[in-house]
Amino acid sequence: MASNGVDIQAVSRVGLILGLFGPTRETVSTAEAAELIGVNRTTTYRYLASLVTAGILEPREGRSYGPGPMLLQLGAFALGKQDVMHHAPGPMAALARRTAITTVLSVWGERSPVVAHVEESPGREILVTVRVGMHLRSTAAQAAVFHAFRADDASVRASLKAMSADEREDVLRAADDVRTSGYSGRVSVRGIAVLAVPVIVGGRMVASLGLLSTRDVIDVGAESKELVALRECADEIAASMGGSGNR
């Protein structure tokens, strides 16, 4: 019985350590991990070392640790098992060819959207893209779509609780705008432009679909041809999954 208790505690601590990684924390040191999970540094180091041995974490610069090959493999497997992944790649590739713009599909992870699939334009000389498995920040266009159309999900609500009051207010304000317009359009200070819409099947949002490029390529306005094409692609994916489209 005591052994079972120790095993459960160990699993719980491993879960806490893995839960530290996300869009705002890609690496963690022993001291940081110990403070965040409430365990002394010696014990925390043993857990981190064991996770490195298992390939779940890997050493990074500055005596820190980040996701290792086994964790990335499991993450890729989990993303690939999403039902939407069986239906989205074809329409996304067609959209990337049609618009000459990178097309990005995201699903909700534990606390933020995760990039699940990317189709890049074959004809664009300068390419803006993201990597599969990347956690998106709360300010991302696709994150706003999730907060607008998956607001009742426990994990989405939990992500709000972890934010500062100012960040939460900004996210909720953006979600209200997206809920009204049906899409999210953002242009960063660096000139990166994103359009994002929900993929809705059976009344439930299953993923966010986006176009990613520069502001001179994408018009993020409500009447833009890029938004029309993006919505048509989302509708095609939803229809192939048994839905009736988003509009």
Buried (B, 14 or more C-beta within 10 A) or exposed (E): EEEEEEEEEEEEBBEBBBEBBBBEEEBBBBEBBBEBBEBEEEEBBEBBBEBBEEEBBBBBEEEBBBBBEBBBEEBEEEBEEBEBBEBBBEBBBBBBBBBBBBBBBBBBBEBBBBBBBBBBBEEBEEBBBBEBBBBBEBBBBBBBBBBBBBBEBEEBEEBBEEBEEEBBEBBBEBBBEBBEEBBBBBBEEEEBBBBBBBBBBEEEBBBBBBBBBBBEBBBBEEEBEBBEBBBBBBBBBBBBBEBEBBE
